[in-house]
Amino acid sequence: MAGEFKLEDVLPWGRNKAEYTAFFDLASLALDTRILDCAGGPASFTAEMTEKGYRVTSVDPLYQFAADDIAGQVAATREKMQAGLCAALHRFVFTWHGSIKQHDQVRMAAVRRFLDDFEAGKRAGRYRTAALPDLPFTDDAFDLVLCSHFLFLYSDHLDTDHHVACIEEMMRIGTEARVFPLLDLEGEPSRHLDPVRSMLEARGFEATVQRVDYEFQKGGHSMLRVIAR
Ligand SMILES: C[S@@+](CC[C@H](N)C(=O)[O-])C[C@H]1O[C@@H](n2cnc3c(N)ncnc32)[C@H](O)[C@@H]1O
């Protein structure tokens, strides 16, 4: 499958279960909810949720690579993120993490947790190699389909139609889709958000913006919730 997927320069970087819980308002999630994490990357959400007994699958083109390779890619991301954060400190708030150093520690702990789970999890089928907008799952296979730090964030990489195609695919395989954040890499509201919402509404979906209890990019405190009308 190698070569089929284009990562472009979307960087692998990993958040943890506590962060996902805040991004997507998951505090009262039922244990039997079937969850898919799209563009799950090296996040520890799937590993941590599986340990707690939840039913989570993660899908990402990154999973075509071996754990060592992914660790190398994350190390390169870490350098870029550290430099980027230092250069644009005014665009971030550290109420959640405390400081740049603690933020880095949280990220690296999440990635280690993912890497520890990756090979066994891949054999067990919870890490699946594929790319939006073409996912290898049957219609309605999941109750909740999440996407963290890919859609809207990479607004310069993905056009409006591609966003709509990705979210329609998330809604083909799931009952509800949630996307966070809704800002782009510059920390500006994604220019795709309003047209994507209109196009989804025209295609029979309800697409609402909901404030959540998390902010790292200044103003990045909302998720998009999509359900069928
Ligand atoms: C910034 S990481 C986010 C990882 C994780 N969701 C998180 O928030 O910690 C972005 C991820 O998007 C993945 N990606 C790139 N193109 C993709 C596509 N077409 N479909 C699904 N994932 C993709 C990358 O491989 C990378 O792991």
PDBQT file of the ligand as one rigid body, heavy atoms in Angstrom, charges set to zero:
ROOT
HETATM    1  C1  LIG A 301      -1.734  16.818  13.098  1.00  0.00    +0.000 C 
HETATM    2  S1  LIG A 301      -1.982  15.080  12.950  1.00  0.00    +0.000 S 
HETATM    3  C2  LIG A 301      -3.388  14.860  14.027  1.00  0.00    +0.000 C 
HETATM    4  C3  LIG A 301      -3.342  13.547  14.754  1.00  0.00    +0.000 C 
HETATM    5  C4  LIG A 301      -4.442  13.352  15.786  1.00  0.00    +0.000 C 
HETATM    6  N1  LIG A 301      -5.750  13.380  15.199  1.00  0.00    +0.000 N 
HETATM    7  C5  LIG A 301      -4.356  14.364  16.888  1.00  0.00    +0.000 C 
HETATM    8  O1  LIG A 301      -5.144  15.324  16.923  1.00  0.00    +0.000 OA
HETATM    9  O2  LIG A 301      -3.468  14.225  17.736  1.00  0.00    +0.000 OA
HETATM   10  C6  LIG A 301      -2.703  15.005  11.340  1.00  0.00    +0.000 C 
HETATM   11  C7  LIG A 301      -2.828  13.596  10.801  1.00  0.00    +0.000 C 
HETATM   12  O3  LIG A 301      -3.567  13.616   9.578  1.00  0.00    +0.000 OA
HETATM   13  C8  LIG A 301      -3.131  12.499   8.823  1.00  0.00    +0.000 C 
HETATM   14  N2  LIG A 301      -3.594  12.593   7.426  1.00  0.00    +0.000 N 
HETATM   15  C9  LIG A 301      -3.022  13.205   6.372  1.00  0.00    +0.000 A 
HETATM   16  N3  LIG A 301      -3.778  13.061   5.258  1.00  0.00    +0.000 NA
HETATM   17  C10 LIG A 301      -4.863  12.321   5.637  1.00  0.00    +0.000 A 
HETATM   18  C11 LIG A 301      -6.022  11.831   4.962  1.00  0.00    +0.000 A 
HETATM   19  N4  LIG A 301      -6.242  12.095   3.673  1.00  0.00    +0.000 N 
HETATM   20  N5  LIG A 301      -6.929  11.097   5.649  1.00  0.00    +0.000 NA
HETATM   21  C12 LIG A 301      -6.737  10.845   6.966  1.00  0.00    +0.000 A 
HETATM   22  N6  LIG A 301      -5.665  11.283   7.662  1.00  0.00    +0.000 NA
HETATM   23  C13 LIG A 301      -4.749  12.023   7.013  1.00  0.00    +0.000 A 
HETATM   24  C14 LIG A 301      -1.628  12.549   8.989  1.00  0.00    +0.000 C 
HETATM   25  O4  LIG A 301      -1.024  11.315   8.651  1.00  0.00    +0.000 OA
HETATM   26  C15 LIG A 301      -1.495  12.922  10.467  1.00  0.00    +0.000 C 
HETATM   27  O5  LIG A 301      -1.309  11.793  11.274  1.00  0.00    +0.000 OA
ENDROOT
TORSDOF 0
